[in-house]
Amino acid sequence: MPAVALNQPVDDFEAPATGNQTIRLSDLKGKNVVIYFYPKDNTPGCTTEGQDFRDRMEAFETLDTVILGVSRDGLKAHENFRAKHEFPFHLISDKDETVCQHFDVIKLKKLYGKEYMGIDRSTFLIDQDGVLRQEWRGVKVKGHADEVLEAVKSL
């Protein structure tokens, strides 16, 4: 599966998600889709990002937009994270990195002098026809959910 490209249709994928769901991109045609990739459940930045999307959920729903969070954490961790913070959207478990590779978000990172491969915090906006309209890479959490909401409004 080739990596996604702006203004091109996003290839269909399916992945396990919270709520005993299997998310298929093709099932979401007719809605805008915001997919945000984050490094790890229950870490400060990832928690804040999820809460920011949660707190704007009503505005996104008014714009016929689905939000999906993706990390490599397992479903049990996702279920706990989602319940603890009352996220009204599903979290995709991408342990094998299939979805991460499709969106090209696995990057070399450094933490305390150690190098490792991890998720580069990134968000993608797919329109109702399944076309990638905007991408944010190397996301800084503060103000990001508002920026994504403005982009959805401009579709």
Secondary structure, 3 states (H helix, E strand, C coil): CCCCCCCCECCCCEEEECCCEEEEHHHHCCCEEEEEECCCCCCHHHHHHHHHHHHCHHHHHHCCEEEEEEECCCHHHHHHHHHHHCCCCEEEECCCCHHHHHCCCEEEEEECCEEEEEECCEEEEECCCCEEEEEEECCCCCCHHHHHHHHHHCC
